[in-house]
Amino acid sequence: MSVSGLCQVCESRPAEEQCQNCGALVCTVHYNETKGLCTDCFAQADPSRQSDDVDITRL
């Protein structure tokens, strides 16, 4: 997928992925590849997780 611009979560890294739920363009740090979700949508899907606390290396 070709996306351009900055991550809509951190606004500092290049966006490389698009959330399958909300369509946000996000960097790889703020994207769960397994679920296809940005960290915000992932946190909403599992309210016990906060988007700022998501460690995608453990997902």
N, C-alpha and C positions, 0 to 999 in steps of 0.2 A: 504494500500500500504506500502511496506517495502522499506524505503530508508535509506541510511547511509551516513555519512560525515557531513561536515559543510555547512551551508547556503551559496549559491553562491552569495548572495547579501551582507550580513553583514560579512560573514566569521568568525563569532564568536559563533553563536548558532547552535545546532544540526539541520540538515535538517530533516523535518518530512513530507513535501509535495512535489509534483512535478507539475510544471506549465503545464497546458494542451496545452499551445501555444508554448512555446520555450523548454520545457523539463527541465528547471532549477530546481535543488533541493534546496528548500528554507525552512526556519523556519516558524513557524506559524505567526510571526510578519510581515513577508514579503510575505504573501500569502492571497489572497482574496478567502475564501472558497466558497462564493456564486457564483463568476465568474469562479473559478478554475484557476486563473491567479496569477503569481507573481506580485509584485508591479511594476516592470519595464514594463511588458506587459500591466498591467492595466493602467499605465500612458500613454502608447502609444495609447491605445484604446480610452482614454479620455485625449487629449493633454492639457486640462486646468488643469490637476492634474500633479504634479511632483512626481516622485517615492519617493523622500525623504520626501515629504509632506503628503503621504498617511497615513491616520489614519484609519486603518482597523476596528476599533471599530464603525465607523460611516457608513461602507459599508453595 
